[in-house]
Amino acid sequence: MVGGAPITSEFAKQIGADAYTADAASAAQVAKSFV
């Protein structure tokens, strides 16, 4: 899982990330969905 200002969704796809989020609040929700 990657994200934040320096990362784009396209880059996340290129590196095979399991998820991309634009901010920390979204990251928390996505991380919760993984468990």
Steps between C-alpha positions, in 0.01 A plus 500: 500500500639838398373853478530860594607808309820362343330186364253471212250224437681427172829446687320274747381286208849489349657366819220253567373661820200332659334837552545872445353776714531875468509571874545345845129487579431295189801281575357410839170394344670290232736339751204408719334330205805275455463339844 
